[in-house]
Amino acid sequence: MKHFLLLASLLCVASLSCLAQTAEKPGLLDKSQLKDVVPESYFFAGKTAPVQLRNAAGARLNGGKLVIAALVDNSGYSTNIQEKYQGLFITEAQITIEGKTLPPGEYGFGRTADGNFSILDVASNTVASFAGHADDSVKRPVPLQMTSQGGDSYRLYLGKNYVEFSPAK
């Protein structure tokens, strides 16, 4: 009986360890994982906007840190804010976007008509700006998506335009 209890205990510990490793596996987040981590609303520039879960994407980096992006309903904002703010961008790790380092934090982001991407602080000031890339191989663009580029490198797409990011070295 003692051997059975010891074996059962060891199996439980091993199972929990496997589950913990699986839950922390690097890569793109699926819809159920996104539902657990994407906020329902997001505070930016003095207002709170509903987040569009259907237009959300995320990745778990090596080490378990998350990077999340989602579009928001920015209709309650002034035209000046709407032009530069389309969504939320949250990173738990220091990352590099198009060669520029971004510290962990919660940001707004947007894409300008010329394809440039901007990261904004909570007061809508531009923290960083990146030249976006057009991907003409995208046949049916969606409003927002994230793709893995292998290893720990990802692309954040808004339509056919994207920027690449990875953990900072």
N, C-alpha and C positions, 0 to 999 in steps of 0.2 A: 504494500500500500504506500509506504514511504517513497519507493522508487517511482511509483505511478504519479504521486503528487509532485515530486521533483521534476520528472519528465514533463508533466503538464505545465508546471511553472516555467520551465525553460522554453517550451514551445510558445507560451504566451508572450514571454519577453522577446523571443525571436520574431514573432509575428508583429508585435508592436514596433520593433526596430525596423522591420521591412516596410511597414505602413508609413512610418515617419520618413524613411528615405524616399519612398514613392511620392509622398506629398510634397517633398522639397525638390523634386526632380526639375532641373533647369529646362526651359522651353516655353513655348507659347501656352497661355492659359486657355482652357476650354470655357464654354458658356457657363457651366455650373460653377467653376472657379471664379469667373468674372463676377457672377451674381453675389458671391461671398465678399468680394473686395472692392467693388466699384460703389461709391456713395450714390445715394438717391438724388441728392442735391449738392451743389457746390457753391461756396461763397467766393465771390470775386468782385473787386471794384465796388464794394458797398452794397451788393445785392446777392441774392441766392437764386440760382437757376437750377431747374430740373436737369438731371443727367440722362442722356439717351443710352440706356443699357444695350439697345440693339446696335448702336454705333460705338462700341467699346472694345478695346483690345488690351492685352497685357502679356508680359513675359516675366518668368522667374529666372533670374540670373544665377550663375554658380554662386553658392553661398546662401541661396534662398531669398535674396532681396528681390523686390518687385519693381517693375516699371509699368505704369498704367496710363492709358490715354482714352479719353471718351469725349464725344461731342456733347454740347449742352444746348438747351433752348435759350438762346441769347436775345429773344424778342423783347424782353423787358429793359434792355440796355439801350443807351443812346447810340445813334448811328456811328459816332466816333469809336465807341468801344466795340460794336458789332463788326466793324471793318477789320479789327485786329484780333478779336477773341472769339474763337469757335469752340474751344473745349478745354478740358482739364488735362494736366500732365503731372503725374506724381511719380517720383523716383525715390526709392529707399536707399539707393546706392549712388555713389559718385559715378557719373557716366560721361562718355565722350560722344558728342553729336557732331558729325562732320568736322572732326578735329578740334572742337572746342569743348572744354570741360564744364560740366554742369553739376553743382553739388546736390546732395539729397535735398528734397523739398517738394512742396506742392505749388504748382504753377498753373497759369493759364497758357494757352498756345493758340496760334492761328497761322493761316497761310494767306499771303497777299496775292493780288491778281497776277503779279509777275512770277509766282511760284516760290517765293522765299517763305521760309518758316520763321516764326518768332516765338520765343519763350518769354512770358511776362510774369512779373511778380504780382502779388495780391492787389496792389494799387494800380495795376495795368501799365506799369513802366516796363519797357523792353529790357530784359536781362541779357538776352543773346538773340542773334539773328543768323540764319543759315541759308545758304543758297540751296534750294531744292533741286531735285533731278526729275525730269519727265521720264516715265517708263511707258513707251508706246507699245510694249508687248502685252500690257494689261488690256484685255478685250472688253471686259465688263467691269468697269471701275465701280467700287462701292464708296460711300462717303468716308469711311475710316477703316483701316485694317493694319495689322502688324504681321510681318512675315519673318521667318528665321532665315538667316543667310549662312547657317552652319556655324558651329562653335558657339560663341557667345555674342554673335553679331546679329542685329535685327534691322528691319526697315519699318518705319512708320509711314504709311500712305494716307494721303488725303486725295481721294480720286486717283488720278494717274501720277501724282507728284509724291515724292518721298524724300526722307532724310534717313541716313543710317546712324545707328547708335550701338554702343557696346560699353561694357564696364571700363572705367578709367584704369589705366595701368599704373 
